[in-house]
Structures are given as structure tokens and as C-alpha cells.
Amino acid sequence: MHGQKIYSFEGHEAPVYSICPHHKETIQFIFSTSIDGKIKAWLYDNAGSRVDYDAPGKWCTTMLYSADGTRLFSCGTSKEGDSHLVEWNESEGSIKRTYSGFRKKASGVVQGVVQFDTAQNHILAAGEDNQIKFWDVDNTNMLTFIDADGGLPGLPRLRFNKEGNLLAVTTVDNGFKILANSDGLRSLRAFGNRPFEAFRSPYEASAMKVSGAPVVAGISPNIGRMDNLDRNSPAKPSPILNGADPASRSIDIKPRISEEKPDKAKPWELMEVLNPQQFRVATLPETPDQTSKVVRLLYTNSGVGLLALGSNAIQRLWKWNRNEQNPSGKATASVVPQHWQPNSGLVMANDIGETPPEESVPCIALSKNDSYVMSACGGKVSLFNMMTFKVMTTFMPPPPASTFLAFHPQDNNIIAIGMEDSTIHIYNVRVDEVKIRLKGHQKRITGLAFSNSLHILVSSGADAQLCVWATDSWEKKKSVAIQMPAGKTPSGDTRVQFNSDQNRLLVVHETQIAIYDASKMERIYQWIPQGTLSAAISHASYSCNSQLVFAAFTDGNVAIFDADNLRLRCRIASSAYMSTTAIN
């Protein structure tokens, strides 16, 4: 090294953002990206760039090869704040696959550029939303995500070690954490007894099994357990840029042909969590009415609080504090939330009317900005101020009683109220007036969900019917009967919920979980209780980013599904989070 310039690569029309040196056989080359979204490839000469691609998002992008050098990936963010993680077809200069799982950003909100890394040919990781997200390189759906015990910035930077068993990630306090699996912990101990704090996993340490060549053995325990997964063998080497001589501005590289035959794809094995040591549980502090049964439960939209409606018609609120243990102040099982109420000592107590609590249908809904909560327990609907717990107003005295509530997504003054008599009232709080009554069900209303993007309201009833209403005219557009499993009667509660994109509808009945294309109201996936999860379904919900579906069963089991296809990923047994006394 003598410090003398050998080559000067000129051709970008905007500042260079990243470079990615690589080689194929004896050919050395460099990829470079610029902030105008251009990707160029250069040989070590002064002949100029050989290719010119457009990066997804056309802004800041980083490129990386898999550890074996056969697969090329890029990850970046657009000026609009949308992130893109893709694999490239090098020979054609086209995108081979696009990985899903990034959150759609609000227009104009750009906090920075997503960073990513790849481990041992099989895993991709990227930092977003104060989390680390993971993908199998052969599957476009996100595997899992973790918050690493909290303390991560909005767009954490991260890097795997060469072996793929350690992952370094930056923190908001200008430090970094090292996440390790069982192999990684052994590697750390090999350096001696130097003090370090292993990332405490919510799951047991165990290896991730991958068919084919040795890969990231056990990235799981501390990176959201992903063990017991069988995947296809690694992809075979492929040329970077097939073509003619340098004059045609391409790189001619003959690929090495692998004689290894790929394994046949195997189904994912079910991961089971059977005891408390396999994950983390936070038990909420007791309240004066602790003996009251929780009948409705929901997180605040901001993710900093949890609301519980009890069978005694009283609502309780718990909040997570922002502190060193929880810098984001968001819900986490790593920190116990605190029971919260205003200095006045007020509690949110609902009107119960003349209906015995055990016979009433409790319902609760939260405004989009978390300012108001409305609820009912057989009596009038009460609207509470979330800061003072004061009752702002009451309305809709029974009969009929209210059975489901939903705020209009664009106007907190407009409320959809499902009734015991099967009608839906569109009510204006400001003028204390029912604008219109919607009739289409035969039994009580059990679910309501608005889609702002599709301009519809979907209702579900105890008659196992789904009705679609246009929110501009309140006319019924469609009615769909839920397809019941053989031998099951169309009765019982049905709940509905839109995903974050508001184009897919989750439909939950005690006999099934189903995903519908909301634009057509056509069922595209269905899961029916079976095997160790054969009890009736008591509730199900999308995760906050709509990547997963969590389902609870009447026997205490909890199941986790991929939201894209309702593939079962995990079963959490009641023994893992309930005491023996509670189970009995």
C-alpha cells in the first residue's frame, strides 16, 4: 500500500451513498449506489460503469452479497419514507423477489434509511420501528421481529459476525447490544470470563435446523426463536452480469455449476412454548376490583397503554412509563406497566341498567387519537375522556342494548353502534342524533370494522353473516354467509378486523379463522381448529403490524399464525403463562 490513486470511477450524477466490492472467479468489480437511486457496476479499469440500474424507491440504497457470494440483495428507503428489501437477478439486472414486512410510512415522514445485513446465506435482518426484523432469503414473508428488550432507535443499525451467531445492534443511548444464540454464547465464553450481559431471550436457546449446507445454527434464541424450521438448500451460484465484452458495458462471467441437488421443500414444524422459561410474561399490578373478570381488552392506538373492561362494568387503564429500561415508553413484556388513574380518583364506571352483568354483552371502542373511550355493559353507552375519566355523555339507553361499538376512522363524532335487535345505528355524538339505521342481519351484531381506503363498513352478526356497507351512502353493497365447517351450525359470535393496509379482513368465529379479500369479500384462507388446538376459538386479532395473527382458545392455548397465509407458527400452552391454580 503506497497511497497512490490507481483508478477513478466517474459516472454518478449525485453523491455516492454506498459501495459493495465483490468478485466472481477471477473477476473483481464494485457496485456503487448514489442518492438519486442509481446503481452502477465497475471493473477495476478506467472504462466507466458497465451497468446502470434503478434502485427500488430511487433514493438511498445499500447492496450486500450472501456469504457464499452467489446472491445479491439491496435495501433502502425512498424519499417518501417507504423501505424496500429485494433480491436481484444479476444476469438480467432485474428484481428477483421483494420482501414484505416494512411498515407503510406517513406521507412525507422520512426519519432515515433502513440498514440491513445477511447471515450465512439464509437470513436477512433489517432495523425499523425500534425493532429488528428477520427474513428467510427464500421466503418474502417476514419470519419474525424483536425489540431486543427495548432501547433501540427508530432505525437501528445492525451487523452479523462472520459465523452468523452474533448480531450487534445500536441503541438510543449511543451504545450497542450484542445478541447471541447458543453458539454465539459459547464463542463469547471462549474469550475468557470478561463481563458481558447476554441478551435475555423470551425463548429457550435452541438451534435452527436448516436442510442443506451448514448455516446460521440457532439464530433463534435471542433473535425471536426461529428453530425447528426446515428450508430449501441454499441457492446455487448464478452469474452477476452475463453479456459480451466490456465495450457492450457488461461483465462476462461464467458461473460455476453446482451438482448439488436441492432438497424438496418440507413443511415448517410447529414451535411449542410449554413453560414460563421459554418466554417473558409481565403480570399487571392488582387493582381494587381484581376479582372482577376481564371481559374486553385492548391496547391504546399509541401502544403505551392497555385498557381492560371488567364484568363489573368498570374500565381500568395501565400505562408503560418511559425510562431507562423502556426508552420508547411502548408496551413490552420486559417492564411491568403501572395502573393509572387521574388525581381526582375517578374510575370509568359504565351504566348497567336493569340487565344483570352476566347477561349483558360488553363492548368497548377507542378513538383514533386515544382521547376518548366509549363502552357499554347492558346499559347506556358511555363516552369517557381518557385523561380525566369524566363521562362526557351517555346515549342509546336500552332496549335494545348495544352489543358492539366502532368509531368512524375520519370523524370521532360519528359512531357505528351494533344492537341486540340486529340493527346498526350510525350515531352523531355532536348533535345527539341517529343519522340512519342499517338493517341486514337476522341476529345481534357481534362485530364492526371500517376500511378507510375502501370506504366501507363491514358488520358481522350472530347469524354468521357478513354485510358490507358503503360509508358515503350507507347502502348495503353485499352480504356474505360465513362458510361453516361440516357439521357446525351458523351461530355464535363472529368478529371482524381489517389489517393495517385495510384491504384484507380477518374473520373470527369459534369454528374458524379466515382471511378475506375485502375488495371482493372473497375468502382466500381458512384455518379450522385441529390437533392440540382443537378447542373453540375465543378470540383472534392481527398483530400491530398485521404480519401475524394471534388466536386464543377456550382451553387457554394461544396460537400464532402468519397473516399472509394463516400458516400455524407457534402454540403457547396455558401452562406457560398460567398458574396451576388458575388452570384448574
C-alpha positions as CSV (number, residue, x, y, z in Angstrom):
1,M,0.0,0.0,0.0
2,H,1.6,3.2,-1.2
3,G,-1.3,5.6,-1.1
4,Q,-1.3,6.3,-4.8
5,K,-4.6,6.6,-6.7
6,I,-4.9,3.8,-9.2
7,Y,-8.4,4.1,-10.6
8,S,-11.0,6.9,-10.6
9,F,-14.6,5.7,-11.1
10,E,-16.7,8.6,-12.5
11,G,-20.2,8.5,-13.8
12,H,-22.7,9.1,-10.9
13,E,-24.6,12.4,-11.2
14,A,-25.4,12.5,-7.5
15,P,-23.3,11.9,-4.3
16,V,-22.3,8.3,-3.8
17,Y,-24.2,6.6,-1.0
18,S,-22.6,3.2,-0.7
19,I,-20.2,0.8,-2.4
20,C,-20.1,-3.1,-2.5
21,P,-16.8,-4.7,-3.7
22,H,-17.1,-8.3,-4.9
23,H,-15.5,-10.9,-7.1
24,K,-16.7,-13.8,-9.3
25,E,-14.0,-16.3,-10.1
26,T,-11.0,-14.1,-11.1
27,I,-13.1,-11.0,-12.0
28,Q,-13.0,-8.2,-9.4
29,F,-15.7,-5.5,-9.6
30,I,-17.6,-2.9,-7.5
31,F,-21.2,-2.0,-7.1
32,S,-21.9,1.6,-6.2
33,T,-25.2,3.5,-5.4
34,S,-26.0,7.2,-5.3
35,I,-28.7,9.2,-3.6
36,D,-30.6,9.6,-6.9
37,G,-31.3,5.9,-6.7
38,K,-28.8,4.8,-9.4
39,I,-26.9,1.5,-9.1
40,K,-23.7,1.1,-11.2
41,A,-21.1,-1.7,-11.6
42,W,-17.4,-1.1,-12.3
43,L,-14.4,-3.2,-13.3
44,Y,-11.0,-2.1,-12.0
45,D,-10.2,0.0,-15.0
46,N,-11.0,3.4,-16.3
47,A,-13.6,2.4,-18.9
48,G,-16.6,3.6,-16.9
49,S,-19.5,1.8,-15.4
50,R,-20.7,-1.4,-17.0
51,V,-24.4,-1.3,-15.9
52,D,-26.9,1.2,-14.7
53,Y,-29.9,0.1,-12.6
54,D,-32.6,2.0,-10.8
55,A,-32.9,1.1,-7.1
56,P,-36.3,0.5,-5.6
57,G,-37.5,3.8,-4.1
58,K,-34.9,5.7,-6.2
59,W,-33.0,7.1,-3.2
60,C,-30.5,5.8,-0.6
61,T,-29.7,2.1,-1.1
62,T,-27.1,-0.4,0.3
63,M,-26.1,-3.6,-1.5
64,L,-24.8,-6.8,0.0
65,Y,-23.9,-10.3,-1.2
66,S,-24.8,-13.5,0.6
67,A,-21.9,-15.1,2.5
68,D,-21.2,-17.6,-0.4
69,G,-21.2,-14.7,-2.9
70,T,-24.0,-16.2,-5.0
71,R,-26.9,-13.9,-4.2
72,L,-27.2,-10.1,-4.3
73,F,-29.5,-8.1,-2.1
74,S,-30.3,-4.4,-1.7
75,C,-32.1,-2.5,1.0
76,G,-33.0,1.2,1.0
77,T,-35.6,3.9,1.7
78,S,-37.4,6.3,-0.7
79,K,-37.8,10.0,-0.1
80,E,-41.4,9.2,0.9
81,G,-40.1,7.1,3.7
82,D,-41.0,3.6,2.3
83,S,-38.4,0.9,2.7
84,H,-37.5,-1.8,0.2
85,L,-35.6,-5.1,0.7
86,V,-35.1,-7.0,-2.6
87,E,-33.0,-9.8,-4.1
88,W,-31.6,-9.1,-7.6
89,N,-31.4,-11.3,-10.7
90,E,-27.8,-10.3,-11.5
91,S,-27.8,-11.7,-15.1
92,E,-30.8,-9.5,-16.1
93,G,-30.4,-6.6,-13.8
94,S,-33.9,-7.1,-12.6
95,I,-35.5,-7.7,-9.2
96,K,-36.0,-11.4,-8.4
97,R,-38.1,-11.0,-5.2
98,T,-39.3,-8.3,-2.9
99,Y,-39.5,-9.0,0.8
100,S,-42.6,-7.7,2.7
101,G,-42.9,-6.6,6.3
102,F,-41.9,-2.9,6.3
103,R,-44.5,-0.5,7.7
104,K,-46.1,2.0,5.3
105,K,-44.9,5.4,6.4
106,A,-47.0,8.5,6.7
107,S,-46.6,10.7,3.6
108,G,-43.6,13.0,3.9
109,V,-42.2,11.5,7.1
110,V,-38.6,10.3,6.5
111,Q,-36.6,9.6,9.6
112,G,-33.6,8.0,7.9
113,V,-32.6,5.0,5.8
114,V,-33.2,1.3,6.8
115,Q,-30.0,-0.7,7.4
116,F,-29.7,-4.4,6.8
117,D,-27.3,-7.4,6.9
118,T,-27.3,-11.0,5.8
119,A,-26.1,-14.1,7.7
120,Q,-24.6,-17.3,6.3
121,N,-26.7,-17.4,3.1
122,H,-30.1,-17.9,4.8
123,I,-31.1,-14.9,6.9
124,L,-31.8,-11.3,6.2
125,A,-32.1,-8.8,9.0
126,A,-33.2,-5.1,8.9
127,G,-33.8,-2.4,11.6
128,E,-37.1,-0.5,11.6
129,D,-39.7,0.8,14.0
130,N,-37.4,0.3,17.0
131,Q,-37.2,-3.4,16.1
132,I,-35.1,-6.0,14.3
133,K,-37.0,-7.8,11.5
134,F,-35.9,-11.1,10.0
135,W,-36.5,-13.0,6.7
136,D,-35.5,-16.3,5.3
137,V,-33.9,-15.4,1.9
138,D,-36.2,-17.9,0.1
139,N,-39.4,-16.5,1.6
140,T,-40.7,-13.0,1.0
141,N,-42.8,-13.0,4.2
142,M,-41.2,-11.8,7.4
143,L,-40.1,-14.6,9.7
144,T,-40.3,-12.6,13.0
145,F,-39.4,-9.4,14.7
146,I,-38.0,-8.5,18.1
147,D,-37.3,-5.3,20.2
148,A,-34.2,-6.7,21.9
149,D,-35.5,-5.8,25.3
150,G,-36.2,-2.2,24.1
151,G,-33.9,0.7,23.8
152,L,-33.4,0.5,20.0
153,P,-33.6,3.7,17.9
154,G,-36.3,4.0,15.2
155,L,-33.9,2.8,12.5
156,P,-31.2,0.7,14.3
157,R,-28.0,-0.2,12.6
158,L,-27.0,-3.8,12.8
159,R,-24.3,-6.3,11.7
160,F,-23.9,-10.1,12.0
161,N,-20.5,-11.6,12.7
162,K,-19.0,-13.9,10.1
163,E,-20.4,-17.0,11.7
164,G,-23.9,-15.5,11.9
165,N,-24.3,-16.4,15.6
166,L,-23.8,-12.9,17.0
167,L,-25.7,-9.7,16.0
168,A,-24.6,-6.2,17.0
169,V,-27.4,-3.5,17.1
170,T,-27.2,0.1,18.0
171,T,-29.1,1.6,20.9
172,V,-30.7,5.1,21.6
173,D,-28.1,5.8,24.4
174,N,-25.2,5.8,21.9
175,G,-24.2,2.3,22.7
176,F,-24.9,-1.1,21.2
177,K,-26.2,-4.5,22.2
178,I,-24.8,-7.9,21.2
179,L,-27.5,-10.5,20.6
180,A,-26.3,-14.1,20.7
181,N,-27.7,-17.6,20.2
182,S,-26.3,-20.7,22.0
183,D,-23.4,-21.0,19.6
184,G,-22.7,-17.3,19.9
185,L,-22.7,-17.5,23.7
186,R,-20.1,-20.3,23.6
187,S,-18.0,-18.2,21.3
188,L,-18.1,-15.3,23.7
189,R,-17.2,-17.5,26.7
190,A,-14.2,-18.7,24.7
191,F,-12.7,-15.3,25.0
192,G,-12.5,-15.8,28.8
193,N,-14.5,-14.6,31.7
194,R,-14.9,-11.0,30.5
195,P,-18.1,-9.4,31.8
196,F,-20.9,-9.2,29.3
197,E,-24.7,-9.4,29.6
198,A,-26.2,-12.0,27.3
199,F,-29.5,-10.9,25.7
200,R,-32.2,-12.5,27.8
201,S,-34.4,-14.3,25.4
202,P,-38.1,-14.8,25.8
203,Y,-37.5,-18.3,24.5
204,E,-35.2,-21.2,25.3
205,A,-31.9,-21.3,23.4
206,S,-32.1,-23.9,20.7
207,A,-30.7,-24.5,17.2
208,M,-32.3,-23.5,14.0
209,K,-32.3,-26.5,11.7
210,V,-31.8,-25.9,8.1
211,S,-31.7,-28.5,5.4
212,G,-28.6,-28.3,3.2
213,A,-25.3,-26.7,3.9
214,P,-24.4,-25.6,7.5
215,V,-25.8,-22.2,8.1
216,V,-26.8,-19.9,11.0
217,A,-27.1,-22.6,13.6
218,G,-29.6,-21.2,16.0
219,I,-30.0,-17.6,15.2
220,S,-33.2,-18.1,17.1
221,P,-32.9,-18.0,20.9
222,N,-32.1,-14.4,21.2
223,I,-33.5,-13.2,17.9
224,G,-37.1,-14.3,18.4
225,R,-36.8,-18.0,18.3
226,M,-37.0,-19.5,14.8
227,D,-35.9,-23.0,15.5
228,N,-37.4,-26.2,14.1
229,L,-37.6,-24.7,10.6
230,D,-36.8,-26.8,7.5
231,R,-35.9,-24.8,4.4
232,N,-34.7,-25.5,0.9
233,S,-31.0,-25.9,0.3
234,P,-29.0,-22.8,-0.5
235,A,-29.4,-21.2,-3.9
236,K,-26.9,-22.3,-6.5
237,P,-24.2,-19.8,-7.8
238,S,-25.5,-17.5,-10.5
239,P,-23.7,-15.0,-12.8
240,I,-23.6,-11.4,-11.8
241,L,-23.9,-9.8,-15.2
242,N,-24.0,-12.0,-18.3
243,G,-23.1,-10.4,-21.5
244,A,-20.5,-9.6,-24.1
245,D,-17.2,-7.8,-23.9
246,P,-16.6,-4.6,-21.9
247,A,-17.5,-2.5,-25.0
248,S,-21.1,-3.6,-24.5
249,R,-20.8,-2.3,-21.0
250,S,-21.4,-5.7,-19.3
251,I,-19.3,-8.2,-17.4
252,D,-18.9,-11.6,-18.9
253,I,-18.5,-14.2,-16.1
254,K,-19.1,-17.9,-16.5
255,P,-20.9,-19.3,-13.5
256,R,-19.8,-22.3,-11.6
257,I,-22.4,-25.0,-12.0
258,S,-23.2,-26.8,-8.8
259,E,-24.0,-30.5,-8.9
260,E,-25.8,-30.5,-5.6
261,K,-29.4,-31.2,-5.9
262,P,-31.8,-29.1,-3.8
263,D,-33.8,-30.8,-1.1
264,K,-37.5,-30.9,-1.5
265,A,-39.3,-28.3,0.5
266,K,-40.5,-29.5,3.8
267,P,-43.4,-28.1,5.9
268,W,-42.5,-25.9,8.8
269,E,-42.7,-27.7,12.1
270,L,-44.8,-26.3,14.9
271,M,-42.9,-24.5,17.6
272,E,-44.4,-25.1,21.1
273,V,-44.0,-23.0,24.2
274,L,-44.9,-25.1,27.2
275,N,-43.3,-23.5,30.2
276,P,-42.6,-20.0,31.6
277,Q,-38.8,-20.3,30.9
278,Q,-39.5,-20.2,27.2
279,F,-40.8,-16.6,27.0
280,R,-41.4,-13.5,29.0
281,V,-44.6,-12.6,30.9
282,A,-45.5,-9.4,32.6
283,T,-48.3,-9.6,35.1
284,L,-50.3,-6.4,35.5
285,P,-50.5,-4.9,39.1
286,E,-53.6,-5.7,41.0
287,T,-56.5,-3.2,41.3
288,P,-59.2,-2.8,43.9
289,D,-61.6,-4.8,41.8
290,Q,-59.1,-7.6,41.0
291,T,-61.7,-10.3,41.5
292,S,-63.7,-8.9,38.6
293,K,-63.4,-10.9,35.4
294,V,-61.8,-9.2,32.4
295,V,-64.3,-9.3,29.5
296,R,-62.8,-6.9,27.0
297,L,-59.1,-6.0,26.5
298,L,-57.4,-3.6,24.1
299,Y,-54.2,-1.7,23.6
300,T,-54.2,2.1,23.1
301,N,-53.5,3.1,19.5
302,S,-50.3,4.8,20.6
303,G,-49.1,1.5,22.1
304,V,-48.4,2.9,25.5
305,G,-51.4,1.7,27.4
306,L,-53.8,-1.2,28.0
307,L,-57.5,-0.9,28.7
308,A,-59.5,-3.6,30.4
309,L,-63.3,-3.7,30.8
310,G,-64.4,-5.8,33.8
311,S,-67.5,-7.8,34.3
312,N,-68.4,-5.2,37.0
313,A,-68.7,-2.6,34.2
314,I,-65.6,-0.7,35.4
315,Q,-62.7,0.1,33.0
316,R,-59.1,0.1,34.1
317,L,-56.1,1.6,32.4
318,W,-52.4,0.6,32.7
319,K,-49.6,2.6,31.2
320,W,-45.9,1.9,30.4
321,N,-43.6,4.6,31.6
322,R,-40.7,6.0,29.5
323,N,-37.5,5.3,31.4
324,E,-34.0,3.8,31.0
325,Q,-35.5,0.3,31.0
326,N,-38.1,1.2,28.4
327,P,-36.9,4.3,26.4
328,S,-39.8,4.1,23.9
329,G,-42.4,4.0,26.6
330,K,-44.3,1.4,24.5
331,A,-45.9,-1.8,25.6
332,T,-43.4,-4.5,26.4
333,A,-43.3,-7.7,28.5
334,S,-39.8,-6.6,29.8
335,V,-41.3,-3.9,32.0
336,V,-44.5,-4.1,34.2
337,P,-47.0,-1.3,33.4
338,Q,-48.5,0.8,36.1
339,H,-52.2,1.1,37.0
340,W,-53.1,4.7,36.1
341,Q,-56.0,6.9,37.1
342,P,-56.3,10.7,37.4
343,N,-55.6,12.6,40.6
344,S,-59.3,13.1,41.1
345,G,-59.6,9.4,41.8
346,L,-62.4,8.9,39.3
347,V,-62.9,5.5,37.7
348,M,-64.6,4.7,34.4
349,A,-67.8,3.1,35.5
350,N,-70.4,2.2,33.0
351,D,-74.2,2.3,33.3
352,I,-75.5,-1.2,33.8
353,G,-79.2,-0.5,33.6
354,E,-81.5,-3.3,34.6
355,T,-79.6,-6.1,32.9
356,P,-77.7,-8.5,35.1
357,P,-73.9,-8.1,34.3
358,E,-73.6,-11.8,33.4
359,E,-76.4,-11.4,30.8
360,S,-75.1,-8.2,29.2
361,V,-72.8,-8.0,26.1
362,P,-69.8,-5.8,27.0
363,C,-68.4,-3.6,24.2
364,I,-65.6,-1.1,24.1
365,A,-64.0,1.2,21.4
366,L,-61.2,3.7,21.5
367,S,-60.9,6.9,19.3
368,K,-58.1,7.0,16.8
369,N,-56.2,9.6,18.9
370,D,-56.7,7.8,22.2
371,S,-58.6,10.8,23.6
372,Y,-61.9,9.1,24.2
373,V,-63.1,5.6,25.0
374,M,-66.8,4.5,24.7
375,S,-68.2,1.4,26.3
376,A,-71.4,-0.3,27.4
377,C,-72.3,-3.2,29.6
378,G,-76.0,-3.7,29.1
379,G,-77.0,-0.1,29.9
380,K,-76.4,3.2,28.1
381,V,-73.3,3.8,26.1
382,S,-70.8,6.0,28.0
383,L,-68.2,8.2,26.4
384,F,-65.2,8.8,28.7
385,N,-62.4,11.4,28.5
386,M,-59.2,9.3,28.7
387,M,-57.3,12.0,30.6
388,T,-59.8,12.8,33.3
389,F,-62.0,9.7,33.2
390,K,-65.0,12.0,33.2
391,V,-68.2,10.9,31.5
392,M,-68.6,13.2,28.5
393,T,-72.1,11.9,27.6
394,T,-74.3,8.9,27.7
395,F,-76.6,7.7,24.9
396,M,-78.6,4.8,23.5
397,P,-80.5,3.6,26.5
398,P,-81.8,0.0,26.1
399,P,-83.8,-1.7,24.9
400,P,-82.3,-2.7,22.6
401,A,-78.9,-2.9,24.2
402,S,-75.7,-2.0,22.4
403,T,-73.6,-5.1,21.5
404,F,-70.7,-3.6,19.5
405,L,-69.1,-0.1,19.1
406,A,-66.8,1.4,16.5
407,F,-65.6,5.0,15.9
408,H,-65.6,6.3,12.3
409,P,-61.9,6.5,11.2
410,Q,-62.3,10.1,9.9
411,D,-64.6,11.6,12.5
412,N,-64.7,10.8,16.2
413,N,-68.2,12.3,16.4
414,I,-69.6,9.5,14.1
415,I,-70.1,6.2,15.8
416,A,-71.4,2.9,14.5
417,I,-73.3,1.0,17.2
418,G,-74.3,-2.6,16.7
419,M,-77.6,-3.5,18.5
420,E,-79.2,-6.5,20.2
421,D,-82.0,-6.3,17.7
422,S,-79.7,-6.9,14.7
423,T,-79.7,-3.3,13.5
424,I,-76.7,-0.9,13.2
425,H,-77.2,2.7,14.3
426,I,-74.9,5.4,12.8
427,Y,-74.9,8.0,15.5
428,N,-73.6,11.6,15.6
429,V,-72.4,12.4,19.1
430,R,-72.2,16.1,18.5
431,V,-75.9,16.6,17.7
432,D,-77.1,13.5,19.7
433,E,-78.8,12.0,16.7
434,V,-79.1,8.7,14.9
435,K,-78.3,9.5,11.3
436,I,-79.5,6.2,9.9
437,R,-80.4,2.6,10.9
438,L,-78.9,-0.2,8.9
439,K,-80.8,-3.4,8.5
440,G,-79.4,-6.6,7.1
441,H,-78.7,-9.1,9.8
442,Q,-81.1,-11.6,11.5
443,K,-79.4,-11.7,14.9
444,R,-77.5,-9.4,17.2
445,I,-74.4,-7.5,15.8
446,T,-71.2,-9.0,17.1
447,G,-68.5,-7.1,15.0
448,L,-67.9,-3.8,13.1
449,A,-64.9,-2.7,11.2
450,F,-64.3,0.4,9.0
451,S,-62.0,0.4,6.0
452,N,-61.0,4.0,5.2
453,S,-59.2,3.0,1.9
454,L,-62.2,1.0,0.6
455,H,-64.8,3.4,2.1
456,I,-66.8,0.6,3.6
457,L,-68.1,-0.7,6.9
458,V,-68.2,-4.4,7.4
459,S,-70.6,-5.8,10.0
460,S,-70.8,-9.4,11.4
461,G,-73.6,-11.0,13.4
462,A,-74.6,-14.0,15.5
463,D,-76.3,-15.2,12.3
464,A,-72.8,-15.9,10.8
465,Q,-73.4,-13.3,8.1
466,L,-71.1,-10.5,6.9
467,C,-72.6,-7.3,5.5
468,V,-70.7,-4.6,3.6
469,W,-72.0,-1.0,3.7
470,A,-70.8,1.9,1.7
471,T,-69.8,4.7,4.1
472,D,-70.7,7.5,1.7
473,S,-74.3,6.4,1.2
474,W,-74.7,3.8,3.9
475,E,-76.3,1.4,1.3
476,K,-75.7,-2.3,1.6
477,K,-73.3,-3.4,-1.1
478,K,-73.0,-7.1,-0.3
479,S,-74.0,-9.9,2.1
480,V,-71.8,-12.9,2.6
481,A,-72.5,-16.1,4.6
482,I,-69.6,-17.5,6.5
483,Q,-68.7,-20.9,5.2
484,M,-69.1,-23.1,8.2
485,P,-67.1,-26.4,8.7
486,A,-69.1,-29.6,8.1
487,G,-71.5,-30.4,10.9
488,K,-71.2,-26.9,12.5
489,T,-74.3,-24.6,12.9
490,P,-74.1,-20.9,11.9
491,S,-74.4,-19.5,15.4
492,G,-72.2,-17.7,17.9
493,D,-70.3,-14.5,17.8
494,T,-68.3,-13.5,14.7
495,R,-65.7,-10.8,14.9
496,V,-64.1,-8.8,12.0
497,Q,-60.9,-6.8,11.8
498,F,-59.0,-5.1,8.9
499,N,-55.3,-5.4,8.5
500,S,-53.2,-2.2,8.6
501,D,-53.5,-1.8,4.8
502,Q,-57.3,-2.1,5.2
503,N,-57.5,-4.5,2.2
504,R,-57.7,-7.8,4.0
505,L,-60.4,-8.8,6.5
506,L,-59.8,-11.1,9.4
507,V,-63.0,-13.0,10.3
508,V,-63.1,-14.9,13.6
509,H,-65.7,-17.5,14.7
510,E,-65.4,-20.2,17.3
511,T,-65.1,-22.7,14.5
512,Q,-62.5,-21.0,12.3
513,I,-60.2,-18.1,11.4
514,A,-60.5,-16.8,7.9
515,I,-58.9,-14.1,5.7
516,Y,-61.0,-12.3,3.1
517,D,-60.1,-10.1,0.2
518,A,-62.1,-7.1,1.4
519,S,-62.5,-5.6,-2.1
520,K,-64.4,-8.6,-3.3
521,M,-65.4,-10.2,0.1
522,E,-64.0,-13.5,-1.1
523,R,-62.4,-15.9,1.4
524,I,-58.8,-16.6,0.5
525,Y,-57.6,-18.5,3.6
526,Q,-59.2,-20.5,6.3
527,W,-57.9,-22.3,9.4
528,I,-60.1,-24.8,11.4
529,P,-59.2,-25.9,15.0
530,Q,-57.4,-29.3,14.9
531,G,-54.9,-31.5,16.8
532,T,-53.6,-29.9,20.0
533,L,-55.6,-26.8,19.1
534,S,-59.0,-28.3,18.8
535,A,-60.9,-26.3,21.3
536,A,-63.2,-23.5,20.3
537,I,-61.6,-20.2,19.3
538,S,-62.5,-17.4,21.9
539,H,-60.7,-14.5,20.2
540,A,-58.2,-13.6,17.5
541,S,-56.5,-10.4,16.3
542,Y,-53.9,-9.1,13.9
543,S,-50.6,-8.0,15.4
544,C,-49.9,-4.2,15.3
545,N,-48.1,-4.5,12.0
546,S,-50.5,-7.1,10.6
547,Q,-47.7,-9.6,10.0
548,L,-49.1,-12.1,12.5
549,V,-52.5,-13.3,13.8
550,F,-52.8,-14.2,17.4
551,A,-55.6,-16.5,18.5
552,A,-56.9,-17.6,21.9
553,F,-58.8,-20.8,22.6
554,T,-61.3,-21.7,25.3
555,D,-58.8,-24.2,26.8
556,G,-56.2,-21.5,27.4
557,N,-54.0,-22.3,24.4
558,V,-52.7,-19.4,22.3
559,A,-51.7,-19.8,18.6
560,I,-49.6,-17.6,16.3
561,F,-50.2,-17.6,12.6
562,D,-48.6,-16.0,9.6
563,A,-51.1,-13.4,8.5
564,D,-50.3,-13.8,4.8
565,N,-51.5,-17.4,4.6
566,L,-52.7,-18.5,8.1
567,R,-49.8,-20.9,8.4
568,L,-49.5,-22.0,12.1
569,R,-46.2,-21.0,13.5
570,C,-46.4,-21.4,17.3
571,R,-48.5,-22.8,20.1
572,I,-48.3,-21.3,23.6
573,A,-49.8,-23.7,26.1
574,S,-51.7,-22.3,29.1
575,S,-49.1,-23.9,31.3
576,A,-46.6,-21.4,30.1
577,Y,-48.4,-18.3,31.4
578,M,-51.0,-19.5,33.9
579,S,-50.5,-21.0,37.4
580,T,-51.8,-24.5,38.2
581,T,-54.4,-22.9,40.4
582,A,-55.7,-20.7,37.6
583,I,-55.7,-23.5,35.1
584,N,-57.8,-25.7,37.4
